[in-house]
Amino acid sequence: MQSNNNKKHFQNAETHESYQERIFNDDYGDDYSSDTKNRHNNGSIPHKYDAPIYRKRKPMRIIIRIIIVLLILTILLFAAFITMIVMRVNYTNNHPDSDYISSIAGELKTDSNIENIMLFGTDNHKEDEYGRSDSMILISVDKKNKTIKQTSFLRDLYVEIPGYGTDRLNAAFALGGAKLAAETIEYNFRIKIDSYAVLDFSGFTAIIDAADGIELELTEEEIDYINWQCWRNKQVETRNELDVNSYTFYYNDNEEYVANVKLNGRQALWYARDRDSAGSDFDRTKRQRIVIGNLIEKMKTSSPITLMKAAFLAAPMITTDMSGDDVLGKLFSLPGYLKYNKSEYRIPRSDNFYNDYVNEAAVLKIEDNEYEIQKLYEFIYE
């Protein structure tokens, strides 16, 4: 009886050990019965839930956590900086009354794929005055065709100013600011202005300086004009800040004898306002479009930090009827917009105006207003 019990016990022990080995081998895929290195110090087989501990992985986990924390902090700082830019902009609720204009002028052209933003460039002025609008450019963001379209309106256009009678377009801004100027464009050209922005010229220079200047093709006469205005207005001490003799001149595609000149914000502003060297407001509006176009090209290759710096410096010099959320959306969309193609246009067209004088003031009169409107529609809405 005793020998049978011992034999039974031995068989049970053997069965138990085989069972443990089978379980362990199934879990780990190794023959732990023959590999003594993988046994415990007491020689027993490890429990099935015992697992190797890889302590070398802890430093990697710490590095990953640090990276995640730094990423979150970067995002928070970026969001805070963007919010600061938005808060530095000047906001107004003085929106153009487009419904009223359409009731007296007819339906205003609009398109959900195109956003029309009227950009006004003004002189420095007192808080109780509107100042003068030296540049009026309609920026049409065509999201369907991925194109930024610039339309310049000459300030000497003789137009109907709602509530004030006929006068030069420039007078609308002096009489009622950006609201009345936008309504005047809506009334005369039957196109809806979605929003507007007024940029003080000092903000214009800040943006260009933040982008480290722009390069333009200039004639000797244009270089001299910039030098003269900077010296005449006591912005520099020398009469020839830009040395004509230091540039290499060549004939460009338009057969103009020019040199490639890098301008800072102050110099670029005088170039954009120049109507003396070429002698007409047509040339000045062309220069304004050239400056904006070159600035857009420069921004395309600028770093996000440069773009944010330019927006930060310019923000306090901008007044707009957009909401803060709209401005925030524009900032986030800016990198995408910079990839758009660009095209430009001018009103009046060269084939549809004549010069005249009203009260001894030179004005431009449109010959066929319906023709002008139709051509504007074709450019913006294709």
C-alpha positions as CSV (number, residue, x, y, z in Angstrom):
1,M,0.0,0.0,0.0
2,Q,2.8,2.4,0.9
3,S,4.7,1.7,-2.3
4,N,1.6,2.2,-4.3
5,N,0.9,5.6,-2.6
6,N,4.5,6.6,-3.2
7,K,4.2,5.7,-6.8
8,K,1.0,7.6,-7.1
9,H,2.5,10.6,-5.5
10,F,5.5,10.4,-7.8
11,Q,3.3,10.3,-10.8
12,N,1.2,13.2,-9.6
13,A,4.4,15.2,-9.0
14,E,5.7,14.3,-12.4
15,T,2.4,15.3,-14.0
16,H,2.4,18.6,-12.1
17,E,5.9,19.4,-13.2
18,S,5.1,18.6,-16.8
19,Y,2.0,20.7,-16.5
20,Q,4.0,23.7,-15.2
21,E,6.6,23.3,-17.9
22,R,3.9,23.1,-20.6
23,I,2.2,26.3,-19.3
24,F,5.4,28.2,-19.0
25,N,6.7,27.1,-22.4
26,D,3.3,28.0,-24.0
27,D,3.6,31.5,-22.5
28,Y,7.2,32.3,-23.3
29,G,8.1,29.9,-26.1
30,D,11.3,28.7,-24.5
31,D,12.4,25.4,-23.0
32,Y,12.8,26.6,-19.4
33,S,13.3,23.1,-18.1
34,S,16.7,22.9,-19.8
35,D,17.6,26.6,-19.6
36,T,18.8,27.1,-16.0
37,K,19.6,30.8,-16.6
38,N,15.9,31.5,-16.8
39,R,15.1,29.8,-13.5
40,H,14.7,31.5,-10.2
41,N,17.6,31.4,-7.7
42,N,16.0,28.5,-5.9
43,G,15.9,26.5,-9.2
44,S,12.2,26.5,-9.5
45,I,10.4,27.3,-12.7
46,P,9.1,30.9,-12.9
47,H,5.4,31.6,-12.5
48,K,3.5,32.0,-15.7
49,Y,2.8,35.7,-14.9
50,D,6.4,36.5,-14.2
51,A,7.7,38.7,-17.1
52,P,11.0,40.2,-18.0
53,I,11.4,43.9,-16.9
54,Y,13.1,46.1,-19.4
55,R,14.2,49.1,-17.3
56,K,16.1,50.7,-20.2
57,R,12.8,51.8,-21.7
58,K,12.1,54.3,-18.9
59,P,14.4,57.1,-20.2
60,M,12.6,56.9,-23.6
61,R,9.2,57.3,-21.9
62,I,10.5,60.4,-20.1
63,I,11.8,61.9,-23.4
64,I,8.4,61.3,-25.0
65,R,6.6,63.0,-22.1
66,I,9.0,66.0,-22.3
67,I,8.4,66.3,-26.1
68,I,4.6,66.2,-25.5
69,V,4.8,68.8,-22.8
70,L,7.0,71.1,-25.0
71,L,4.6,70.6,-27.9
72,I,1.6,71.6,-25.7
73,L,3.5,74.7,-24.4
74,T,4.4,75.7,-28.0
75,I,0.8,75.4,-29.1
76,L,-0.4,77.5,-26.1
77,L,2.2,80.2,-26.7
78,F,1.3,80.3,-30.4
79,A,-2.4,80.6,-29.5
80,A,-1.7,83.4,-27.0
81,F,0.4,85.3,-29.6
82,I,-2.3,85.0,-32.2
83,T,-4.9,86.2,-29.6
84,M,-2.7,89.2,-28.8
85,I,-2.5,90.1,-32.5
86,V,-6.3,90.0,-32.8
87,M,-6.7,92.1,-29.7
88,R,-4.4,94.8,-31.1
89,V,-6.6,95.5,-34.2
90,N,-9.1,98.4,-34.0
91,Y,-12.7,97.3,-34.6
92,T,-15.7,99.2,-35.7
93,N,-19.4,98.4,-36.1
94,N,-19.7,101.0,-38.8
95,H,-20.6,98.5,-41.6
96,P,-21.7,99.5,-45.1
97,D,-25.4,99.4,-45.5
98,S,-25.5,97.2,-48.5
99,D,-29.2,96.5,-48.3
100,Y,-29.9,100.2,-48.6
101,I,-27.5,100.6,-51.5
102,S,-29.1,97.7,-53.4
103,S,-32.5,99.2,-52.8
104,I,-31.5,102.5,-54.6
105,A,-28.9,101.2,-57.1
106,G,-30.1,97.7,-58.0
107,E,-29.0,94.2,-57.0
108,L,-25.3,94.0,-55.9
109,K,-23.2,91.3,-57.5
110,T,-22.0,88.7,-55.0
111,D,-20.7,85.1,-54.9
112,S,-20.3,82.7,-52.0
113,N,-16.9,81.5,-53.4
114,I,-15.5,85.0,-53.6
115,E,-14.9,87.4,-50.7
116,N,-14.5,91.1,-51.5
117,I,-12.4,93.1,-49.0
118,M,-12.0,96.8,-49.6
119,L,-8.5,98.0,-48.5
120,F,-8.0,101.7,-47.9
121,G,-4.5,103.2,-47.4
122,T,-4.6,106.5,-45.5
123,D,-2.3,109.3,-44.2
124,N,-1.7,109.8,-40.5
125,H,-4.7,111.8,-39.2
126,K,-6.2,113.1,-36.1
127,E,-8.7,111.0,-34.2
128,D,-11.6,113.3,-35.0
129,E,-10.9,113.2,-38.8
130,Y,-11.1,110.6,-41.5
131,G,-8.0,111.8,-43.3
132,R,-7.4,111.1,-47.0
133,S,-7.5,107.8,-48.8
134,D,-4.6,107.8,-51.1
135,S,-5.1,104.2,-52.2
136,M,-8.3,102.2,-52.7
137,I,-7.8,98.6,-53.7
138,L,-10.5,95.9,-53.7
139,I,-9.0,92.5,-52.7
140,S,-11.1,89.7,-54.1
141,V,-10.2,86.3,-52.6
142,D,-11.4,83.8,-55.2
143,K,-11.5,80.5,-53.3
144,K,-12.8,78.5,-56.3
145,N,-10.0,79.5,-58.7
146,K,-7.4,80.0,-55.8
147,T,-6.6,83.5,-57.0
148,I,-6.1,86.9,-55.2
149,K,-7.4,89.6,-57.4
150,Q,-6.5,93.3,-56.9
151,T,-8.7,96.0,-58.4
152,S,-7.5,99.6,-58.0
153,F,-10.0,102.5,-58.0
154,L,-8.5,105.8,-59.0
155,R,-9.2,108.5,-56.4
156,D,-10.0,111.2,-59.1
157,L,-13.0,109.2,-60.4
158,Y,-16.0,111.4,-60.7
159,V,-18.8,109.4,-59.1
160,E,-22.1,109.6,-57.2
161,I,-21.6,109.7,-53.4
162,P,-24.8,108.5,-51.8
163,G,-26.4,111.4,-49.9
164,Y,-23.8,113.9,-51.0
165,G,-24.1,114.2,-54.8
166,T,-21.3,113.9,-57.3
167,D,-17.7,114.4,-56.4
168,R,-14.3,112.7,-56.7
169,L,-14.2,109.2,-55.2
170,N,-11.5,110.3,-52.8
171,A,-14.0,112.7,-51.2
172,A,-16.2,109.9,-50.1
173,F,-13.6,108.8,-47.5
174,A,-13.1,112.3,-46.3
175,L,-16.8,112.8,-45.8
176,G,-17.8,109.5,-44.2
177,G,-14.8,107.3,-43.8
178,A,-14.5,103.7,-45.0
179,K,-18.2,103.1,-44.6
180,L,-19.2,105.8,-47.0
181,A,-16.3,105.0,-49.4
182,A,-17.4,101.4,-49.6
183,E,-21.0,102.3,-50.1
184,T,-19.9,104.7,-52.9
185,I,-18.1,101.8,-54.7
186,E,-21.1,99.6,-54.2
187,Y,-23.5,102.2,-55.6
188,N,-21.5,103.1,-58.7
189,F,-20.3,99.6,-59.6
190,R,-23.0,97.4,-58.1
191,I,-20.7,95.0,-56.4
192,K,-21.1,93.9,-52.8
193,I,-18.3,94.8,-50.4
194,D,-18.1,92.0,-47.7
195,S,-15.8,93.9,-45.4
196,Y,-13.1,96.6,-45.3
197,A,-9.8,97.4,-43.7
198,V,-8.2,100.8,-43.3
199,L,-4.4,100.6,-43.0
200,D,-2.5,103.6,-41.8
201,F,0.6,104.1,-44.0
202,S,2.9,103.6,-40.9
203,G,1.5,100.1,-40.7
204,F,2.3,99.6,-44.4
205,T,6.0,100.4,-43.7
206,A,6.0,98.1,-40.6
207,I,4.9,95.1,-42.6
208,I,7.6,95.6,-45.2
209,D,10.3,96.1,-42.6
210,A,9.2,93.0,-40.8
211,A,9.6,91.1,-44.1
212,D,13.2,92.6,-44.4
213,G,12.2,94.8,-47.3
214,I,11.2,94.1,-50.9
215,E,13.1,94.2,-54.2
216,L,11.7,96.2,-57.1
217,E,12.7,97.2,-60.6
218,L,13.3,101.0,-60.5
219,T,14.3,103.6,-63.0
220,E,16.8,106.3,-62.2
221,E,14.0,108.8,-62.0
222,E,12.1,106.7,-59.5
223,I,15.2,106.2,-57.3
224,D,15.8,109.9,-57.3
225,Y,12.2,110.6,-56.3
226,I,12.5,108.3,-53.3
227,N,15.8,109.9,-52.3
228,W,14.3,113.4,-52.6
229,Q,11.1,112.6,-50.6
230,C,13.1,110.9,-47.8
231,W,15.5,113.9,-47.6
232,R,12.8,116.5,-48.0
233,N,10.7,115.1,-45.2
234,K,13.8,114.9,-42.9
235,Q,13.7,111.1,-42.7
236,V,17.4,110.9,-43.6
237,E,20.3,113.3,-43.5
238,T,21.6,112.5,-47.0
239,R,20.1,113.5,-50.3
240,N,21.1,110.3,-52.0
241,E,20.4,107.5,-49.6
242,L,20.0,105.0,-52.5
243,D,23.2,105.4,-54.6
244,V,22.3,105.2,-58.3
245,N,25.9,104.5,-59.2
246,S,25.9,101.3,-57.1
247,Y,23.3,99.6,-59.2
248,T,23.5,97.7,-62.5
249,F,20.9,98.9,-64.9
250,Y,19.3,96.8,-67.7
251,Y,16.3,96.8,-70.0
252,N,13.5,94.8,-68.7
253,D,10.6,93.1,-70.6
254,N,8.8,96.4,-71.0
255,E,11.9,98.0,-72.5
256,E,12.4,100.1,-69.4
257,Y,15.9,100.9,-68.2
258,V,15.8,99.7,-64.6
259,A,17.9,98.3,-61.8
260,N,16.9,95.8,-59.1
261,V,16.8,97.8,-55.8
262,K,16.0,96.6,-52.3
263,L,13.7,99.0,-50.5
264,N,12.8,99.2,-46.8
265,G,9.3,100.1,-45.7
266,R,9.8,103.9,-45.7
267,Q,11.3,103.9,-49.2
268,A,8.7,101.5,-50.6
269,L,6.0,103.8,-49.3
270,W,7.4,106.8,-51.3
271,Y,7.6,104.6,-54.3
272,A,3.9,103.6,-53.9
273,R,2.8,107.2,-53.5
274,D,4.9,108.5,-56.5
275,R,2.9,110.1,-59.2
276,D,5.6,112.7,-60.2
277,S,8.2,110.7,-61.9
278,A,5.7,109.0,-64.3
279,G,3.2,111.9,-64.1
280,S,-0.2,110.3,-63.5
281,D,-2.5,108.7,-60.9
282,F,-2.7,105.6,-63.2
283,D,1.0,105.0,-62.6
284,R,0.7,105.5,-58.9
285,T,-2.1,102.9,-58.6
286,K,0.0,100.5,-60.7
287,R,2.9,101.0,-58.3
288,Q,0.6,100.3,-55.4
289,R,-0.4,97.0,-56.9
290,I,3.3,96.2,-57.7
291,V,4.2,96.8,-54.1
292,I,1.4,94.6,-52.7
293,G,2.2,91.9,-55.3
294,N,5.9,91.8,-54.4
295,L,5.1,91.9,-50.7
296,I,2.8,88.8,-51.2
297,E,5.6,87.0,-53.1
298,K,8.0,87.9,-50.3
299,M,5.7,86.6,-47.7
300,K,5.4,83.3,-49.5
301,T,9.0,82.5,-48.7
302,S,8.9,84.0,-45.2
303,S,8.9,81.9,-42.0
304,P,5.8,81.7,-39.8
305,I,7.7,83.8,-37.2
306,T,8.2,86.6,-39.8
307,L,4.5,86.5,-40.8
308,M,3.4,86.7,-37.2
309,K,5.9,89.5,-36.5
310,A,4.5,91.5,-39.5
311,A,0.9,91.0,-38.3
312,F,1.8,92.0,-34.7
313,L,3.4,95.2,-35.8
314,A,0.7,96.2,-38.3
315,A,-2.3,95.2,-36.1
316,P,-2.6,98.5,-34.1
317,M,-2.6,100.5,-37.4
318,I,-5.5,98.6,-38.9
319,T,-9.2,99.5,-38.5
320,T,-11.8,97.0,-39.8
321,D,-15.5,96.2,-39.6
322,M,-14.7,92.5,-39.4
323,S,-15.2,90.7,-36.1
324,G,-12.4,89.4,-34.0
325,D,-13.3,85.9,-35.1
326,D,-13.1,86.9,-38.8
327,V,-9.6,88.4,-38.3
328,L,-8.6,85.2,-36.4
329,G,-9.8,83.1,-39.3
330,K,-7.9,85.3,-41.8
331,L,-4.7,84.8,-39.8
332,F,-5.0,81.1,-39.9
333,S,-5.9,81.1,-43.6
334,L,-3.0,83.4,-44.5
335,P,-0.5,80.7,-45.3
336,G,-3.0,79.1,-47.7
337,Y,-3.9,82.4,-49.3
338,L,-0.2,83.2,-50.0
339,K,-0.1,80.1,-52.3
340,Y,-2.8,81.6,-54.5
341,N,-2.1,83.1,-57.9
342,K,-2.6,86.8,-58.2
343,S,-4.0,89.1,-60.9
344,E,-4.7,92.8,-61.1
345,Y,-7.1,95.2,-62.7
346,R,-7.9,99.0,-62.7
347,I,-10.9,101.2,-62.8
348,P,-11.4,103.1,-65.0
349,R,-10.3,101.0,-68.0
350,S,-8.0,102.8,-70.5
351,D,-10.7,102.6,-73.2
352,N,-13.6,104.0,-71.1
353,F,-12.8,107.4,-69.6
354,Y,-12.0,111.0,-70.4
355,N,-10.4,113.9,-68.5
356,D,-12.5,116.8,-67.3
357,Y,-12.6,119.7,-64.9
358,V,-15.2,120.3,-62.2
359,N,-14.9,123.5,-60.1
360,E,-11.3,123.8,-61.4
361,A,-10.5,120.3,-60.1
362,A,-9.2,117.6,-62.5
363,V,-11.5,114.6,-62.6
364,L,-11.8,111.3,-64.5
365,K,-15.2,110.6,-66.0
366,I,-16.4,107.2,-67.1
367,E,-17.9,107.2,-70.6
368,D,-20.0,104.0,-70.3
369,N,-20.7,103.0,-66.7
370,E,-22.6,99.7,-67.6
371,Y,-19.6,98.6,-69.8
372,E,-17.3,99.4,-66.9
373,I,-19.4,97.3,-64.5
374,Q,-19.6,94.4,-66.9
375,K,-15.9,94.2,-67.3
376,L,-15.4,94.4,-63.6
377,Y,-17.8,91.5,-63.2
378,E,-15.8,89.5,-65.8
379,F,-12.5,90.1,-63.9
380,I,-13.7,89.2,-60.4
381,Y,-16.4,86.6,-61.1
382,E,-15.1,85.3,-64.5
